[in-house]
Amino acid sequence: MTETDNPLKTLVRDFAPDFAAWLLDVDPAAVRQAQPLNVDLPAGAVHSDTIFLVSLDPERTPPGPPEVLLHIEFQGERSERPMPWRMVDYLGKIAERELDWRDLGRIPLCGAVLYVGDGAGLRDTGDYRIGCPDGGATLAWRYRVIRLWQIPAEELLALGRPALLTLIGQTRITEPARVVPQAMAAIGQVADDEERAGLFAAFTSLLRDEEVIEMVERLMEAMDRGLLMDTPFLRRIREKERIAALAEGEARGEARGEARGEARGEARGEARGEAKGLMEAMLDVLINRFNLAAPTYRRLERRLAAIRDLDRLRELLPIAVRATDVAEFEQALGG
């Protein structure tokens, strides 16, 4: 799972409190801090930033210790060593390093495995026990199993946590035209520019469905100027647009057969190409978000096509993404 391994670890490291709240099943406001720990694990172990000491607010959680050790592991479809054996090693090593054996109950230790890719972790129950003939348990261990590929995208959307919405590309998306724009709009509401850009970078790097990728390209193109983003995704989009606009401008200029005409045609081609791209991106956003009826779509298309001011079109892009309904966008359009 090399393609998703690093993005996931970076995401968890940068937004540890959100993941801690989700995996520990507590109110996000209850997580005061999630401090990464450096623990030497067995060969092939995960990045140390996936082990956290989580501090909880006792007033927002059930009675219990105010601190929890949380280990998060990521796994694709194949593992050289079965995950249950790896996890018992990891958890044992963390316990040996962080807990006093004479007082093992002082700090709880929780583990979680996030499986990515269809079929990954299908047989992993996360609950194992090796018994003794006398009926007792010689060894028992548990960890939470999250099969991202089985989770409905709506489940993460309902949590309302932007960091978790970046995982949607790895979940089961049955209605991409409805879910994807909602997720991106929620991420776009993050106030901090750096955090917002990091979340969008993670979101795009974890996509796997070609149809969804194409939709996200169009939506990110529409959101670009309003969100101050700079991701490999957007750089690729902008480069394609630049090449297309230049090609159109050159074609128009060559048809005129004059150097000046070519330059003017190139400039006009770029402007027309950008205006067309802006209009199409806005219409894509609106139809994906609000399932526009045909008459409404045509009306908006005519009104947008009549706008010649590129700056005005650029101003309307983030409004199309954030508007609560079509009426709100039309009000801005008529302003």
Residue pairs with C-beta under 8 A, 6 or more apart in sequence:
1 74
1 75
1 76
1 77
1 116
1 117
3 205
4 74
4 76
4 116
4 170
4 205
4 206
5 74
5 76
7 201
7 202
7 205
7 206
8 74
8 114
8 116
8 206
9 46
9 47
9 49
9 50
9 74
10 202
11 19
11 163
11 166
11 202
12 19
12 49
12 50
12 72
13 36
13 47
13 49
13 50
14 163
14 195
14 198
15 163
15 199
16 34
16 36
16 52
17 28
17 31
17 33
17 34
18 28
18 161
18 162
18 163
18 164
19 34
19 72
19 163
19 164
20 26
20 31
20 34
20 52
20 54
20 68
20 70
21 27
21 28
21 30
21 31
21 161
22 159
22 161
22 164
23 70
23 72
23 110
23 112
23 144
23 146
24 31
24 54
24 68
24 70
24 110
26 56
26 60
26 61
27 60
27 61
28 161
29 57
29 60
30 56
30 57
30 60
30 61
31 54
31 55
31 56
31 57
32 55
32 56
32 57
33 54
33 55
34 52
34 53
34 54
34 55
34 70
35 52
35 53
35 54
35 55
36 48
36 49
36 51
36 52
37 48
37 51
37 52
37 53
37 69
37 98
38 48
39 48
39 51
39 93
39 94
39 97
39 98
40 93
40 97
41 48
41 89
41 90
41 93
41 94
42 86
42 89
42 90
42 93
44 80
44 81
44 86
45 90
46 72
46 73
46 74
46 90
50 71
50 72
50 73
50 74
51 69
51 70
51 71
51 72
51 94
52 69
52 70
52 71
52 72
53 67
53 68
53 69
53 70
53 98
54 67
54 68
54 69
54 70
55 66
55 67
56 66
56 67
56 68
57 66
58 64
58 66
64 108
65 106
65 107
65 108
67 107
68 107
68 108
68 109
68 110
69 94
69 98
69 99
69 107
69 108
69 109
69 110
70 110
70 111
70 112
71 90
71 91
71 94
71 109
71 110
71 111
71 112
71 143
72 111
72 112
72 113
72 114
73 83
73 86
73 87
73 90
73 111
73 112
73 113
73 114
73 143
74 113
74 114
74 116
75 83
75 113
75 114
75 115
75 116
75 120
75 121
76 115
76 116
76 117
76 120
77 117
77 118
77 119
77 120
79 86
83 113
83 121
83 124
84 124
84 128
84 141
87 111
87 113
87 141
87 143
88 128
88 139
88 141
90 111
91 109
91 111
91 141
91 143
94 109
95 104
95 109
98 107
98 109
99 106
99 107
99 109
100 106
110 143
110 144
111 142
111 143
111 144
112 143
112 144
112 145
112 146
113 121
113 124
113 126
113 143
113 144
113 145
113 146
114 146
114 148
115 121
115 124
115 145
115 146
115 147
115 148
115 149
116 148
116 149
116 170
117 149
118 149
119 149
120 147
120 149
121 145
121 147
122 147
124 145
125 145
126 142
126 143
126 144
126 145
127 142
128 140
128 141
128 142
129 137
129 139
129 140
130 137
130 138
130 139
130 140
131 137
131 138
132 138
148 167
148 170
148 171
149 170
149 171
149 172
150 172
151 171
151 172
152 171
152 172
152 174
153 168
153 171
153 172
153 173
153 174
153 179
153 183
154 179
155 171
156 164
156 165
156 167
156 168
156 171
156 183
157 165
157 168
157 179
157 182
157 183
157 186
160 186
162 186
162 187
162 189
162 190
162 199
163 199
165 183
165 186
165 187
165 199
165 203
166 187
166 199
166 202
166 203
166 206
167 206
168 179
168 180
168 183
168 203
169 203
169 204
169 206
169 207
169 208
169 209
169 212
170 206
170 208
173 179
173 180
173 209
173 212
176 209
176 211
176 212
176 215
177 215
177 288
177 291
178 288
178 289
178 291
180 212
180 215
180 216
180 219
180 288
181 219
181 285
181 288
181 289
181 321
182 289
183 203
184 200
184 203
184 216
184 219
184 220
184 223
184 321
185 289
185 321
185 322
187 196
187 199
187 200
187 203
188 196
188 223
188 226
188 227
188 318
188 321
188 322
189 322
190 196
190 199
193 228
196 227
196 228
196 229
197 227
197 228
197 229
197 230
197 231
200 220
200 227
200 229
200 231
200 233
201 231
201 232
201 233
203 216
204 216
204 220
204 231
204 232
204 233
207 213
207 216
215 284
215 288
216 233
217 233
217 237
218 280
218 281
218 284
218 285
219 281
219 284
219 285
219 288
219 321
220 229
220 231
220 233
220 234
220 237
221 234
221 237
221 241
221 277
221 281
222 278
222 281
222 282
222 284
222 285
222 317
222 318
222 320
222 321
223 229
223 317
223 318
223 321
224 234
224 237
224 238
224 317
225 314
225 317
225 318
226 317
226 318
226 321
226 322
227 318
241 273
241 274
241 277
244 273
245 269
245 270
245 273
245 274
246 266
246 269
246 270
247 269
248 269
248 270
248 272
248 273
249 262
249 265
249 266
249 267
249 268
249 269
249 270
249 273
250 262
250 265
250 266
250 269
251 265
251 269
252 262
252 265
252 266
252 268
252 269
253 261
253 262
253 263
253 264
253 265
253 266
253 269
254 262
254 265
255 265
256 262
256 265
271 310
274 310
275 307
275 308
275 310
275 313
278 310
278 313
278 314
278 316
278 317
279 301
279 304
279 305
279 307
279 313
281 317
282 300
282 304
282 313
282 316
282 317
282 320
283 297
283 300
283 301
283 304
285 317
285 320
285 321
286 292
286 297
286 300
286 320
286 326
286 329
287 297
289 323
290 325
290 326
292 300
292 326
296 326
300 326
300 329
300 330
300 333
303 333
304 313
304 316
304 333
307 313
316 329
316 332
316 333
319 328
319 329
319 332
320 329
323 329
323 332
